[in-house]
Amino acid sequence: MTAGTTVEHWLNVAVKPSQLLDRGYPLMNAAYALYLVRGGFHSDTKGLYDQSWDPRSFEGEKLASRDGITGAKISLWPDNGRGETENEVAVALWPALRHIAQATWATRIPTPG
């Protein structure tokens, strides 16, 4: 990888987030838990809340510090293009987006509801 490259870490693979940080790479949390497929898989917002998910929570490893983590993102894939309309996706995405925004920028667990 090129110096200055931010790595989007998605799956629990051989190279762990802590190893990438040790090598000096900034990380974006793109965990599978934040994945949405139109007409298919959606993030489990209740599960994220119950697990106290925050940007340190990567697939297979929870880091002790936010140092080196640039943030988190929801990956939206149109694998099943006609599975949901854009408006249906927006409605389905809202709870997870709200949780991730608060967990990313706040220092405490988001308020339910």
Secondary structure, DSSP 8 states (H G I E B T S, - for coil): --TT--EEE-S--SS-HHHHHHTT--EEE--GGGEEETTS----HHHHHHTT--TTEETTEE-S--TTEEEE--EEE-TTTTSS-HHHHHHHHHHHHHHHHHHHHSSS-----
